[in-house]
Amino acid sequence: MPLPTYRAAIVGLTGIGGARPATDPALPVYHPNPASHASAYHLHPRTELVGVCDLRQDALEAFRQRWQEVWPAMRYYTDFGRMLEEQKPDLVSIATSDHTHAGLTVAAAQCGARAILCEKPIATTLADADRMIEATQSRGVLLSVEHTRRWDPLFLKVRQLIHSGELGPLRTMVVELFTKRAMLFRNGTHLIDLFTFFAGTDPQWVVAELEEGFDDYSEYRGDGGRDPALEPYASAYIRFEGNIRAFFNSYKTAFPTSQCILTCEEGSIQISDQAARLAKGNSRHELWTREVSPDSFLHTRQLGAVDELVHVLEAGGDLISSGREARKTLELILAMLASHCRGNVRVDLPLR
């Protein structure tokens, strides 16, 4: 008996929504790792993309040109509600501007979607995040937020090592982000999410300083992530339950890099998107290191997120990046804003 296929739809087609990775016909392997929601649905054997939506006609036309031979019968919309009513998708991807996620998620849940994959951050206010969580939970709809590294084999392997206790209790986490797009609600969201991903406990309080010129930046005022000048970078000290101390440092630089250093009682791990290295030793004169080798998986990153939704729909279980997990990341960002605007003071969590 054939396994069921899930109907999928996407709203927001620029960048992460509708991009298509380039292929090399000279190679004997096919389909690069997906870098968008569209390419994830293309490669997943149990999903069929039936509709896409964007307010801009040029974005719809660009999507058509990229994907025409894959989905010649694709339906194109500028009206999200109409797409939901006509296509009745099981899975809905929301890849629109940061501050527009809430209304679209609620609408998808109300129109019968069974699972939603929302781009990060979950929202730009806690009220919107709570609206999304309530609308999906009350209807039994899965809500997954696309913090990509949570489906990355290397980051999952490091998390497994930390939680196994092999290196003893986790003591500190240091995350650094340097890029022209080191804004809190954009690239910063991914890196800040690593704190709760690795710690396994909740943050207790935050002290932070924002980029110069953002003294009164108490709430999101960006344009959906297009203009880096509208959003700040930040430095912060975060205290987690279990006496775990976390340090976040970001800066807008032409040099692009990011890394995380996790120090435990009996060793440390340094991880970036390229590699991870474990260090142990009995003294500073007897230090040995080894590369951390991730396990191999068929579905990773965006494709892993889609595959997880299909699996949990059928078998049940918890999502690795649920709405409630993503809310913690948003709350940390908003606590950084609050700390800075109040004179770089300690801000206790949860926010009041």
N, C-alpha and C positions, 0 to 999 in steps of 0.2 A: 504494500500500500504506500503510495507516494506521500512524502511529508508535505504539510501545508506550506503555501507561499504567502508571505505577508505583504500587503499593499503599503507602499511608503510614499510620502510627500515631503517636499522641502520648501520652506519659506526663507528667502534671503539667499541670493545666488552669487554674490561677489565673494572672492577669496575662498574661505573655508567652506562655504556652502556648495559651490559648483565647480571648483577647479578640477582639472584633469591632468594627472601626472604624465610627463612625456615618456615615451617608450623608445627602446632601441631595437629595431627589427633584426639587428645582427646578433643579438644575444639569444641563447637557447632557453632563457627563462622569461616569463611573461608577467605583465601587470605589476608595476612598482607598488611599494607599500602605499595604500591610499593616503591622500593628503587633503581629503575633503569628504563631506557627507555624501555627495553624489558618487564619488569613486568607491566609497564603502558599500553603498547599495548596489553599485554595478558589480562588485566582486563577491558579494554575499550570495550564496546559492539559494537562500530561502526568502529573499526579498525582491520585490518588483517595484521600481519607481514609476508611479503612474501620474504624478502631477507635480509641477514646480510653480512657485509664486514669487514675484518681486514687484515692487512699485514702479520700477524703471523698465521701460521697453528695451533699452539698450542692453540691460543685464539679461533679459529674457532672450534676446536675439543672440547674444554672445554664448549663452548656454546652449541654444539650439545649434550653433555652428560647431561647438566643441563635441556635442554628444549625439548629433543627428543620426549617425549610423547605428548607434547603440539603442536609442529609443526613438525610432521614427514616428511612433504613434503618441509621443508624449503630449500631454495637455498642459498649456501655458496659461497662467492667470496673473492678474494684478489685484484680484479680490480674494483674500485668504479665506473668508467665510464661504464664498462660492466654491472654492476648491475643496474645502472640507465637505460641503453638502453633496457635491457631485461625485467626488472620488472616494469618499468614505475610507480614508486610509487607516490602517492599523497602527503604523508607525509614522510619527511626524518629527521632522528635524526643524529646529528653529535656529537659524544662523543670521539673524538680523542684528541691528545695533544694540549695544548693551542695555540701554534703558527701555527697550521695547519688548523684552522677553515675556513679561508678566501677562499682558493682555492676550498675546498669541497663545501662550501655554494654557491659560484658562479657557480660551475659545476651543482649542483642540481637545481638551479634556471634556468639555461640555458637548462636543459634537461626536463623541464616540471613539476617539483614538484610544488605543490600548497601551501605547507606550510613546514617550516623548524624549527625544534627545536634544537637549538645549545647549547652545554654546555657552561658554563661560564669559563673564561671571553669571551666576544664576539670575541676578538682577542688580540694580544699583541702590535699592533701599530694602531694609528688612521687611517693611510692610508688603512690598511687591513679592519678595521671596516667600513670605508667609502665605500670601494669596495663592501663589503657584503650588505650594506644598499642600495647602488645604484642598484646593480644587482637584488635584490629582489623587491624593490619599482618600478623599471622601468618595471617589468614584472607582477606586481600585486601579488607577492608571499608574504605570511605572513612569517615574521621572528621573532621568539620568542627565548629569551635567558634564559637558565635554572638557574635563581636565585631563588632557591627552596622556600625560605620563602615568596615570593610574592604570592604563592598559599597555604600558611599555614593559617588555620583559626584563630590561635591565633595572628599572626602578622597582619593579615587583620583586626581583631577586634580592635587591638591597633591603627592601622592607621585610622580606622573609628572614634575612639574616639578623636584622635588628630585633624583630619580634621573637626569634627563636631563643634568645638569651645567650647565644654562643659568645657574644662579646660583652656580656654583662649588661647591667641597666644602662639605658640611654641617658646621657648627662647633658649634652649641648647639641644644638643644631645651628649651623651658620649657612645662610643662603645669600648668594650674591647674584645680581643681575645688572649687566651693563650692555646697553644698546640704545639707539636713538629712540626706540619705542619702549623704554623702561617705565611706562606709566602704570600706576597701581591697578587700574581697572582693566588694563590690556595684558601685556606680557607679565606684569607683576602678579596677576591673579594666578597664573600657572605655578609660579615659584612659591608664593605664599601658601598655596594649597598643599605643598609638600610638607609643611610643618605638621598639619593634622594627619596627613597620610602616614608619615613616619612615626609620629609620637604615639598615636593610638590613645591619647588622652585629650582632654579639652583645655583650651587656653584659659588662664585666670585673669591676667591683666596685661596691659600694653603701655609702653612709653614710646613716643615717636616724634620724628622731625620730618617735615615735608621739604620739597624743593623750594628754594628761595622764590619769593613772589607769590606764594600761595598761602599767605597768612590767614586769610578768611575762608579758605576752601573747606567748608564744613559739610558739603554734600556734593554729589556728582554733578559736574557741569560740562562734561565732555560732549562730543558730537558722534558718539558711537565708535570711537577709536581711530578716526581718520587723522585728526590733527594732534600730534603729541604735545604741542604747546598748550593745549587746553586742560591737560591732566598732569599731576605732579608725580615725580618719583619720591622715594622715602627711605629713611633709615629707622629701624625700630628694634626695641628689646621686648620680647614676649615671654612671659612666665607661664609654663604649662603645669598641669597637675603632675604629681610624681617628681617634683623638683627638677623638671627639665627646663633648661634655659635656651631660648631661641633668639637669634640675631638675624635681622634682615637688612641688607644694604643694597641699594640700587642707585644708579646714576645714568643720565642720558649721555652716552658717549658714542663716538663713531666706531669704536672697537666693540664688536658684539661678542659677548660670552656670558655664560651663567654656570654656576656650580653650587653644590651643596656638600658640606662637610659634617658628618655625623660622628660625634665622639662618645664612646661608651666607656664603661669602667675598665675594660680590658682590651680596647682597640678602637680603631676609627675607620670610617669609610668615606672616601671622596668620590663624588659622582657628578657627572655632567651628561649631556645628551650623547656624548661620544664613547665614554668609558667610565668604569668604576674601579677603584683600587682600595683594597683592604690593607690596613697596617696593624701589626701587633708587635709586642716586645716586652721584655722584662725590665729594661731600662732604656734611657735615651741612647745608650751605646750599643744596644742589641735590638735593633729594629729590623723586622723583615716585612716585606710587602708582597702581595700577589694581586693579579687582575681578578676581578669578579666576572665570571662568565655566566651570562643569562641562559636560561632554558629556551628552547625553540618552541614557538607557537605558530599555528596556522593563521590565526587572526590576532592582530595587534592594533594599537592606537585607535583611529576612528572605526576601522573594521572590527576591532575587538569590542568597541562600545556597542555597535549594532548587534554583533553576535551574542553579547551578554544579554541584551534586551530580549532577543529571541529565546535564549536559553531560560531566562527567568520567567518569561511568559508561559513557557511549557512545563518547567520543572519547579518553579518557585525559588525562593532564596532572596538574599540581600544583594543590592547593587553596590559596586565598589565606589561609585561616585553619585550617590543619591542626592535628592534635593536637600535633605537635612545635612549631609556632609558638606555640600557646596555652600549652604547658608553659613557654616562656621567660617569659611574663607571670606565671604562677604563681610561678616561681622568683624573679623580682624582688620580688614581694610577700613571699614567705617570707624573702628576704634582708633586707628592711626590718625585719621582726619580729626577726630575729636580731641585726641591728646595734643596734637599740634596747635589746634585753635584755642585750646585752654591754657596754652603756655608750656607745652611739652610736659604735661603732668601725667601721672599714672591714671589710666582709665580701667576700671574694673569691668569684668565680663561676668554674666551677659550684660549687654548694653541696656540701659533703662530709658 
